[in-house]
Structures are given as C-alpha cells and as structure tokens.
Amino acid sequence: MGDVSVAVAAISAGAALLGASISQISAAYQELQRARREREEQYDNALRAACVDLLRAIGDLRDRVADNYFYPGGAEMGDRLAQVRHCLTTAKVHAVSVALMAPRTLAQPVKDLTEAADRFTAMAVQATDRTLRAANQAPDFTDLDARTTAFSELAVAYARRKPAAIRVRGRRVVAPPRDDAATAADP
C-alpha cells in the first residue's frame, strides 16, 4: 500500500513538472515565432525601401539628363554633368543595396538597370558639346525606361507575394492582397 502512494506521488509530481514545462516551452516557441516574423517584416520593409530608393535615384538621373538637354548652355554645364554622374553613383549604391538583400529574381534586373543607367550617363556626357557648354543631342530614354519598367514590375510582383504587415493595437494584421482589376474598373 505504501508503494502505491509513492507511485501516485511520483506520477503526480511528474505530471506537474510536465505541465509546467509545456507552458514554458509553448511560450518560448511563440516568442521565437514572433521574433522570426518581425525579422521577416524588417527584411521585407528594408528591401522595399531599397527598391524605392533605387527607382528614385534612377528617376533623378533621368530628370537631370533631360534638364541638361533643355539647358541653353553656360558655365554651369560642367557642374550639371557632375550632378548627373553623382546621380549615377547614387543609383549604383542603391543597386548594390538591393542586390545584397534581393532574391535571385531581382538580382539580374538590378544589374541590367545599373548597366542601362551607366550607358545612359555615358551617352549624355558624350552628347554635351564642351565648347558650347550645352547638350547637342536629345537623350534616348528607351533602354533606361525599359529596364526601369522591368525592374519595377518584378519588384512589385515580389512585394505582392509577401503581403505587408500592419500593426493594429500591438497585434500583427496582414493586409489583404489588392485586386487591381477591380480598382482599375472604378471611376
């Protein structure tokens, strides 16, 4: 009879220990999952920001070259060309940032876009008459625009596969996917 009470006490103690550890293990698991989700959100947000920064830098480059073409000429043309080269450098830095974070699906379009920006800048500099201090040839945006559109479409497609998380009162809520067909039909 004494053996039975010892066995019951041992089983009860084991069950109590198991119950206490399960709740702690469950809490630790939930904390790990929350931390993983937050890391993924930070990564996705950083990648989105890097893509937007790259597109903004390419847009600035495009605008500077277009402005130089319409500039009537003058002593500032050297400074204006330096600004174009600075925009190219900024775009290259943002491209490296995207390439370091991006999945393989975005890596090649980033490279193509950077190479197109390089060619575009070289053509803009070559089309500038140093004696007149003015651009003597209209810039050709075709290649740069095509590469920008290709990268932009892939970046948007990648971002849509990973829905943006929104915090509401401390809780994570995933935004529903957008229905572009429905919004396009709305007036």
Secondary structure, 3 states (H helix, E strand, C coil): CHHHHHHHHHHHHHHHHHHHHHHHHHHHHHHHHHHHHHHHHHHHHHHHHHHHHHHHHHHHHHHHHHHHHHCCCCCCHHHHHHHHHHHHHHHHHHHHHHHHHCCHHHHHHHHHHHHHHHHHHHHHHHCEECCCCEECCCCCCHHHHHHHHHHHHHHHHHHHHCCCEEEECCEEEECCCCCHHHHHHCC
